[in-house]
Amino acid sequence: MAERGPHIAVVGQGNLGQHLAGGLQNFFQITTHGRALDIPTTAEVIIVCVPDDATEEVCAALPQHLLIVHTAGALP
């Protein structure tokens, strides 16, 4: 089997995080994490699926050299 695309880490194991990870797993290497501190060093992209009021704090704790995407509706 050919290797799938980049390793994407999904932070947040709520409804959105679980469904997003499930939908992407056929195309990318996906890992899910309940905490930002659990991100593996092999991750190339991080999708943050946490409540809006926790997004800034979680993103600040992540490695800044990676592509970080958040799903917060109230933040730019």
Buried (B, 14 or more C-beta within 10 A) or exposed (E): EEEBEEBBBBBBBEEBBBEBBEEBBEEBBBBBBEEBEEBEEEBEBBBBBBEEEBBBEBBEEBEEEEEBEBBBEEEE
